[in-house]
Amino acid sequence: MAEDGRGELVGFLVGFISPDHPDRASIHLVATSPNHRRRGLGRRLYQQFFDDVSSRGVRWVTAVTWPGNRVSVAFHRAMGFTVDDGPGTQRLYGTPAYPDYEANGDDRVVFNREL
Ligand SMILES: CC(C)(COP(=O)(O)OP(=O)(O)OC[C@H]1O[C@@H](n2cnc3c(N)ncnc32)[C@H](O)[C@@H]1OP(=O)(O)O)[C@@H](O)C(=O)NCCC(=O)NCCS
């Protein structure tokens, strides 16, 4: 979680280390306050998460997003993630993505990053 100078919540990240693959972590959700965007807060949350999980032995981090979320796609690329464009992906909203990844109609871009 990230707070501003007055103790108000301005950002959070939800992620976890895979119980089955302890060298892998997954970022489930990240958000920063609309009034605090583009100031490096998201980058800080990701860096803290990378530092935290790498100290516990994680080597790979995965994140997913909806392909129409262009800001999220740009953000993850800026955070050093590469887009999974393997078999089963299709170009959706200009980015390789897995159709129906979460559920019917819930397409997702899958990002990977080595620490
Ligand atoms: C995605 C999100 C977390 C980014 O948070 P942020 O605090 O604005 O990110 P940062 O300021 O650390 O940005 C880091 C880099 O990401 C990229 N980036 C961030 N916002 C961008 C935008 N609107 N357009 C293009 N690139 C962007 C830039 O490269 C930026 O670096 P720069 O500002 O030096 O150019 C934020 O926009 C958000 O909460 N969005 C709504 C929730 C969401 O979609 N979450 C992701 C899916 S779970």
The ligand as an SDF file (V2000), in Angstrom:
LIG
                    3D

 48 50  0  0  0  0  0  0  0  0999 V2000
   -1.7390    1.4980  -14.2710 C   0  0  0  0  0  0  0  0  0  0  0  0
   -1.5170    2.4140  -13.0500 C   0  0  0  0  0  0  0  0  0  0  0  0
   -1.3920    1.5600  -11.7750 C   0  0  0  0  0  0  0  0  0  0  0  0
   -0.2020    3.1950  -13.2630 C   0  0  0  0  0  0  0  0  0  0  0  0
    0.0750    3.9050  -12.0460 O   0  0  0  0  0  0  0  0  0  0  0  0
    0.9220    5.2770  -12.0290 P   0  0  0  0  0  0  0  0  0  0  0  0
    1.1510    5.6140  -10.6010 O   0  0  0  0  0  0  0  0  0  0  0  0
    0.2680    6.3230  -12.8640 O   0  0  0  0  0  0  0  0  0  0  0  0
    2.2720    4.8150  -12.7590 O   0  0  0  0  0  0  0  0  0  0  0  0
    3.6900    5.5500  -12.8100 P   0  0  0  0  0  0  0  0  0  0  0  0
    3.5240    7.0260  -12.6350 O   0  0  0  0  0  0  0  0  0  0  0  0
    4.6310    4.8690  -11.8730 O   0  0  0  0  0  0  0  0  0  0  0  0
    4.1270    5.2660  -14.3290 O   0  0  0  0  0  0  0  0  0  0  0  0
    5.2840    4.4850  -14.6660 C   0  0  0  0  0  0  0  0  0  0  0  0
    5.3950    4.4360  -16.1760 C   0  0  0  0  0  0  0  0  0  0  0  0
    4.2720    3.7310  -16.7590 O   0  0  0  0  0  0  0  0  0  0  0  0
    3.9280    4.3430  -18.0190 C   0  0  0  0  0  0  0  0  0  0  0  0
    2.5940    4.9550  -17.9170 N   0  0  0  0  0  0  0  0  0  0  0  0
    1.8720    5.2040  -16.8090 C   0  0  0  0  0  0  0  0  0  0  0  0
    0.6930    5.8010  -17.1220 N   0  0  0  0  0  0  0  0  0  0  0  0
    0.6830    5.9300  -18.4680 C   0  0  0  0  0  0  0  0  0  0  0  0
   -0.2470    6.4850  -19.3970 C   0  0  0  0  0  0  0  0  0  0  0  0
   -1.4130    7.0440  -18.9860 N   0  0  0  0  0  0  0  0  0  0  0  0
    0.0530    6.4640  -20.7110 N   0  0  0  0  0  0  0  0  0  0  0  0
    1.2280    5.9260  -21.1430 C   0  0  0  0  0  0  0  0  0  0  0  0
    2.1690    5.3930  -20.3050 N   0  0  0  0  0  0  0  0  0  0  0  0
    1.8820    5.3970  -18.9920 C   0  0  0  0  0  0  0  0  0  0  0  0
    4.9650    5.4300  -18.2690 C   0  0  0  0  0  0  0  0  0  0  0  0
    6.0580    4.8680  -18.9860 O   0  0  0  0  0  0  0  0  0  0  0  0
    5.3730    5.7860  -16.8370 C   0  0  0  0  0  0  0  0  0  0  0  0
    6.6590    6.3620  -16.7600 O   0  0  0  0  0  0  0  0  0  0  0  0
    6.8330    7.9630  -17.0570 P   0  0  0  0  0  0  0  0  0  0  0  0
    5.7310    8.6630  -16.3210 O   0  0  0  0  0  0  0  0  0  0  0  0
    8.2000    8.2460  -16.5130 O   0  0  0  0  0  0  0  0  0  0  0  0
    6.7280    8.1150  -18.5440 O   0  0  0  0  0  0  0  0  0  0  0  0
   -2.6830    3.4420  -12.9120 C   0  0  0  0  0  0  0  0  0  0  0  0
   -2.8570    4.1080  -14.1500 O   0  0  0  0  0  0  0  0  0  0  0  0
   -4.0030    2.8520  -12.4650 C   0  0  0  0  0  0  0  0  0  0  0  0
   -4.2540    2.6890  -11.2670 O   0  0  0  0  0  0  0  0  0  0  0  0
   -4.9060    2.5340  -13.4170 N   0  0  0  0  0  0  0  0  0  0  0  0
   -6.2480    2.0090  -13.0960 C   0  0  0  0  0  0  0  0  0  0  0  0
   -6.1700    0.5860  -12.5570 C   0  0  0  0  0  0  0  0  0  0  0  0
   -5.5630   -0.3530  -13.5770 C   0  0  0  0  0  0  0  0  0  0  0  0
   -5.8670   -0.3130  -14.7650 O   0  0  0  0  0  0  0  0  0  0  0  0
   -4.6690   -1.2490  -13.0810 N   0  0  0  0  0  0  0  0  0  0  0  0
   -3.9680   -2.2140  -13.9240 C   0  0  0  0  0  0  0  0  0  0  0  0
   -4.7580   -3.4530  -14.1690 C   0  0  0  0  0  0  0  0  0  0  0  0
   -5.0300   -4.3920  -12.6690 S   0  0  0  0  0  0  0  0  0  0  0  0
  1  2  1  0
  2  3  1  0
  2  4  1  0
  2 36  1  0
  4  5  1  0
  5  6  1  0
  6  7  2  0
  6  8  1  0
  6  9  1  0
  9 10  1  0
 10 11  2  0
 10 12  1  0
 10 13  1  0
 13 14  1  0
 14 15  1  0
 15 16  1  0
 15 30  1  0
 16 17  1  0
 17 18  1  0
 17 28  1  0
 18 19  1  0
 18 27  1  0
 19 20  2  0
 20 21  1  0
 21 22  1  0
 21 27  2  0
 22 23  1  0
 22 24  2  0
 24 25  1  0
 25 26  2  0
 26 27  1  0
 28 29  1  0
 28 30  1  0
 30 31  1  0
 31 32  1  0
 32 33  2  0
 32 34  1  0
 32 35  1  0
 36 37  1  0
 36 38  1  0
 38 39  2  0
 38 40  1  0
 40 41  1  0
 41 42  1  0
 42 43  1  0
 43 44  2  0
 43 45  1  0
 45 46  1  0
 46 47  1  0
 47 48  1  0
M  END
$$$$
